[in-house]
Amino acid sequence: MSTRQADRSAPTPDRQAGAGRRPVTALYRTAWGDGVVTVCDGRLIAVDVPGDGAEGLVPPQTGEVHSDDQTALHRWIGELEAYFRGERLSWTAEEVGPERLGVPEFAQKVYATLLTVPAAETVSYGGLAELAGYPRAARAVGSAMANNPIPIVVPCHRVIRSDGSYGNYGNDPAYKGRLLEHERAHVARGGGGT
């Protein structure tokens, strides 16, 4: 997972897969800073976690925004802001639709499985591979986590090394621990329902 995704103005295959509409990008605001959410064809396609410089990732919107995209954008802005307030810490595969992310089938299955790991809990790369039905694919799971287009929603921060260390998380390894502590604090208070 990259805490700073690639240039949003550059089209990628997953963003071209819809009905030909342009992606719509906006900021979501948190106490941690601003993040970026991108939707297209009424579905979430990218999330950038809060951090410095998010404003530079949001190109000015030109033209009319389709109502499906407007609805999806408002939904995901609200849900990501709720996550960072500790009000909502998890989503289900039905809500996210890993099959609509434009990723390979392996990643779809791994993401769907990861969505069943409760907030504030962790699983190793090998453990997630086994749960997803690929017992020898820990490295491939690591690659799927590194290429996760919607971090926070597909909680790649809950995947850790077999020795219990957090491992990498974009450009800031400490971010994974910070997200897990955020979840633990809110779960301990009884918050963070879906």
Wavefront OBJ file of the C-alpha trace (Angstrom):
o trace
v 0.000 0.000 0.000
v 1.328 3.361 -0.905
v 0.428 6.213 1.393
v 0.794 8.377 -1.673
v -0.740 6.681 -4.695
v 0.286 7.401 -8.277
v -0.783 10.548 -10.065
v -4.590 10.507 -10.153
v -4.680 12.202 -13.536
v -2.952 9.282 -15.212
v -5.536 6.686 -16.252
v -4.924 3.118 -15.176
v -6.614 -0.044 -16.449
v -8.862 -0.384 -13.388
v -10.052 3.199 -13.806
v -10.810 2.686 -17.497
v -12.836 -0.475 -16.944
v -16.167 1.272 -16.306
v -18.601 2.959 -18.626
v -16.027 5.464 -19.790
v -16.588 8.101 -17.133
v -13.657 9.953 -15.643
v -12.737 9.244 -12.024
v -14.004 11.775 -9.501
v -11.634 12.653 -6.672
v -12.149 14.618 -3.469
v -10.615 15.186 -0.064
v -11.868 13.646 3.128
v -10.909 15.501 6.277
v -9.640 13.970 9.516
v -7.770 14.985 12.642
v -4.825 13.122 11.071
v -4.841 15.399 8.021
v -6.610 15.228 4.691
v -6.889 12.068 2.624
v -8.090 11.482 -0.913
v -10.933 9.306 -2.138
v -11.614 8.456 -5.792
v -14.740 6.931 -7.306
v -15.733 6.015 -10.835
v -18.907 4.494 -12.207
v -20.456 4.651 -8.757
v -17.749 2.560 -7.073
v -14.779 3.238 -4.860
v -11.532 2.769 -6.790
v -8.810 4.478 -4.742
v -8.041 5.797 -1.271
v -5.012 7.755 -0.135
v -4.499 7.862 3.607
v -4.342 11.229 5.371
v -1.031 12.984 5.152
v 0.754 16.073 3.987
v 0.196 17.155 0.422
v -3.185 15.497 -0.177
v -4.532 18.693 -1.731
v -2.044 18.302 -4.574
v -3.560 14.926 -5.488
v -7.022 16.280 -6.201
v -7.276 17.595 -9.758
v -9.899 20.238 -10.390
v -13.156 18.615 -11.502
v -14.230 19.544 -14.989
v -17.531 18.753 -16.579
v -20.607 17.248 -15.038
v -20.296 14.569 -12.363
v -22.673 11.636 -12.804
v -25.136 11.224 -9.926
v -23.862 7.688 -9.159
v -20.374 9.093 -8.695
v -21.611 12.011 -6.616
v -23.506 9.618 -4.332
v -20.538 7.247 -4.034
v -18.137 10.103 -3.377
v -20.253 11.499 -0.543
v -20.738 8.025 0.924
v -17.041 7.188 1.012
v -15.994 10.616 2.277
v -18.409 10.152 5.172
v -17.329 6.590 5.881
v -13.610 7.350 5.827
v -14.103 10.352 8.080
v -16.135 8.091 10.418
v -13.233 5.619 10.461
v -10.820 8.273 11.662
v -13.309 9.362 14.342
v -13.514 5.723 15.482
v -17.188 5.402 14.619
v -16.767 2.812 11.880
v -13.725 0.549 11.715
v -14.673 -2.230 9.260
v -16.496 -2.968 6.036
v -17.759 -6.207 4.511
v -16.918 -7.713 1.135
v -20.518 -7.032 0.075
v -20.084 -3.314 0.800
v -16.656 -3.047 -0.811
v -16.982 -5.391 -3.786
v -13.377 -6.590 -4.254
v -14.447 -8.006 -7.623
v -15.093 -4.431 -8.790
v -11.619 -3.136 -7.982
v -10.005 -4.155 -11.263
v -7.491 -6.416 -9.517
v -6.602 -10.054 -10.300
v -8.807 -12.824 -8.918
v -6.143 -13.805 -6.378
v -6.157 -10.289 -4.893
v -9.956 -10.236 -4.901
v -10.036 -13.408 -2.775
v -7.319 -12.147 -0.448
v -9.076 -8.779 0.012
v -12.430 -10.486 0.654
v -10.779 -12.696 3.271
v -8.985 -9.750 4.871
v -12.305 -7.941 5.233
v -13.326 -10.674 7.727
v -10.431 -9.848 10.089
v -11.964 -7.784 12.898
v -10.819 -4.257 13.695
v -7.809 -4.069 16.034
v -6.825 -7.673 15.261
v -3.983 -8.803 13.036
v -3.123 -11.720 10.805
v 0.236 -12.698 9.327
v 0.842 -12.706 5.597
v 1.079 -16.507 5.710
v -2.010 -16.769 7.876
v -4.000 -14.627 5.469
v -2.754 -16.709 2.541
v -3.962 -19.864 4.281
v -7.336 -18.351 5.205
v -7.818 -17.296 1.579
v -7.090 -20.837 0.360
v -3.502 -20.260 -0.811
v -1.348 -21.767 1.978
v 1.985 -21.198 0.213
v 1.349 -17.709 -1.086
v 2.570 -15.421 1.718
v 4.767 -13.418 -0.671
v 1.934 -13.016 -3.153
v -0.274 -11.812 -0.299
v 2.431 -9.253 0.505
v 2.307 -8.038 -3.089
v -1.486 -7.819 -2.968
v -1.221 -5.712 0.198
v 1.398 -3.441 -1.393
v -0.915 -2.903 -4.386
v -4.122 -2.437 -2.394
v -5.933 0.463 -4.114
v -8.236 1.158 -1.156
v -6.258 1.005 2.088
v -8.169 1.597 5.311
v -11.300 0.121 3.667
v -9.454 -3.091 2.733
v -7.443 -3.070 5.972
v -3.960 -4.044 4.829
v -2.679 -2.431 8.040
v -4.007 -5.526 9.874
v -1.533 -7.786 8.065
v 1.784 -8.229 9.875
v 4.914 -10.330 9.619
v 5.011 -13.804 11.150
v 7.429 -12.562 13.840
v 4.817 -10.048 15.023
v 6.537 -6.973 13.586
v 4.441 -4.604 11.529
v 6.493 -4.504 8.360
v 6.160 -1.753 5.774
v 3.243 0.543 5.117
v 3.908 2.845 2.210
v 6.523 5.453 3.012
v 5.847 5.416 6.767
v 6.220 2.065 8.588
v 4.890 3.648 11.801
v 1.530 4.377 10.130
v 0.434 0.732 10.379
v 0.986 0.724 14.135
v -0.804 4.037 14.455
v -3.875 2.673 12.644
v -3.913 -0.457 14.801
v -3.644 1.599 17.995
v -6.487 3.810 16.758
v -8.651 0.725 16.249
v -7.700 -0.817 19.596
v -8.575 2.370 21.438
v -12.014 2.578 19.834
v -12.787 -1.132 20.132
v -11.869 -0.949 23.829
v -14.407 1.885 24.228
v -17.058 -0.176 22.472
v -17.050 1.871 19.271
v -16.281 1.184 15.655
v -19.261 -0.876 14.532
v -19.929 -1.513 10.850
l 1 2 3 4 5 6 7 8 9 10 11 12 13 14 15 16 17 18 19 20 21 22 23 24 25 26 27 28 29 30 31 32 33 34 35 36 37 38 39 40 41 42 43 44 45 46 47 48 49 50 51 52 53 54 55 56 57 58 59 60 61 62 63 64 65 66 67 68 69 70 71 72 73 74 75 76 77 78 79 80 81 82 83 84 85 86 87 88 89 90 91 92 93 94 95 96 97 98 99 100 101 102 103 104 105 106 107 108 109 110 111 112 113 114 115 116 117 118 119 120 121 122 123 124 125 126 127 128 129 130 131 132 133 134 135 136 137 138 139 140 141 142 143 144 145 146 147 148 149 150 151 152 153 154 155 156 157 158 159 160 161 162 163 164 165 166 167 168 169 170 171 172 173 174 175 176 177 178 179 180 181 182 183 184 185 186 187 188 189 190 191 192 193 194
